[in-house]
Amino acid sequence: MFTPSLDQVLDLTRTYSSIPICKTVYSDTVTPMMLLERLPNSPYTFLLESAEDGKKESRYSYLGTDPFQIIRCLHGLITITESSCNEKIKSNEPLKWLSEWLRKDQTPVYENMPPFLGGALGYLNYDSVRYIYPNEKITQVNQMPAESDDFHFMMINRLMVFDHVKKAIHFVVHLNVENVDSIEQDYSRMTEELENWISEIFKSKTEITSLGLIDNEVEEKSMPPANLEPEQFMKNVEIAKEAILAGDLTQVVLSQRFKVEQASDPLRVYRILRVINPSPYMFYLRMGEETLVGTSPELLLRANRSKIEVRPIAGSRPRGKTLKDEKDLVEDLLQDPKERAEHMMLVDLGRNDLERIAKAGTVEVTSLMKVEKYSHIMHLVSHIQAELHPELQPIDALMACFPAGTVSGAPRIRAMEMISELEPGPRGVYAGAIGCFSFSGSIDTCIAIRTIVFRDGCATIQAGAGIVADSHPENEYWETVNKAKGMIRALHLASEEMEGAVKG
């Protein structure tokens, strides 16, 4: 059975120019990683996974290859690549252009189906914020070469979606409505294409390569070199504290970047990372000359035509070595006045962001300061939701919340100015947005933290710490190290050459 039926498609053609056609199969043994191994090798491949089956933040996983278009932008020059042909567009407002482009081919929303059945998938880098606040000195990309595009998206109209609750796999293709008189033939062609695709995937003899035994309980290796010496990072913390005490701002997130030369295969790193550092938002994005791998714990924005959600994370402790140690660290985190004050400041910022684009009186904090645990670190987490103002689109909500206060600070503009003054180069992908922009109008993005960027054989990892008036410079330095450790560990494990086992 296909969704929608032919009769439903004929009805939908009156409103939509592109219609997703889905075929659903069921399996409790097939995994996203298994099917990824069976896809043809392509310079553009994606896998978005979820760590915990059945939870609201982590129900669906998406994978596929060969987008029908690539859209990327650098310094206002937008390049659209389709079938080896490039179209270039110069824009002073590329994010506005992107917003309009994504609204071109709206698709229907299907009841009881995944929210993303096609659209744009990729990243919006941190430094693209200069297009939102063009008159502010908040990034360094005009003074230094950019290391990544302002945005880089795969346009997807063919994908597989895992529903981990129903144990279902949705195979999706799109029917483009070009000639209403040929809809029946086009529908028949699309359904045949789906049947052939499913048959091809499940007949494949390609088996997933074993990772061997992953030992995550071994002694830590040394950290790779960073773009700041520890003393300079701590000096930057002192400079930020002086500005905070002077009333310039209340909080700023300062980061440092670690670089690993001759990095291992990104897919192998991703497979290890998803085991040792699982998170609600896990991604493997192979995008031409760059590959992004990550396990982000933090939602940036989830929005559809009516509802918007943010999920600020601020306040952390390393994981305990024993159960008692862990319990003590949790209690210490929950009772720490600095961490609580910093977290509440960012909850207030999140509420203010949503109030700018929400229907009046609908902003609600539904969960406040809960402890969530990850492989090397634990965090305080809150959840805020609201109803989107009826005159606005989900992408307008993203622009209002970008970048997240948890990776910039408060007030946002002054914090970004200080980041630009103190950090040694553009942030690039770090602290930007990674996720899906659906043709049906919904958005699901996470913050680009706990993320590894592979480029030119090297891997970079960036991590930050929130600086407030009573921050201790050495503690903030070690917070950035602890946040990066899970990524570094995955790189170390992937680089080991021990036969039959991966040791650390």
Beta strands, then each sheet from edge to edge (+ up, - down):
strand 1: 2-3
strand 2: 18-26
strand 3: 44-49
strand 4: 60-65
strand 5: 69-74
strand 6: 77-82
strand 7: 85-90
strand 8: 119-124
strand 9: 151-156
strand 10: 158-163
strand 11: 168-176
strand 12: 213-214
strand 13: 251-260
strand 14: 281-287
strand 15: 290-296
strand 16: 299-303
strand 17: 307-310
strand 18: 313-318
strand 19: 364-373
strand 20: 377-387
strand 21: 409-410
strand 22: 433-438
strand 23: 443-447
strand 24: 451-455
strand 25: 458-467
strand 26: 501-502
sheet 1: 1+ 2- 11+ 10- 4+ 3- 14+ 15- 24+ 25- 13+ 21-
sheet 2: 7+ 6- 5+ 9- 8+ 22- 23+ 16- 17+ 20- 18+
sheet 3: 7+ 6- 5+ 9- 8+ 22- 23+ 16- 17+ 20- 19+
sheet 4: 12+ 26+
end
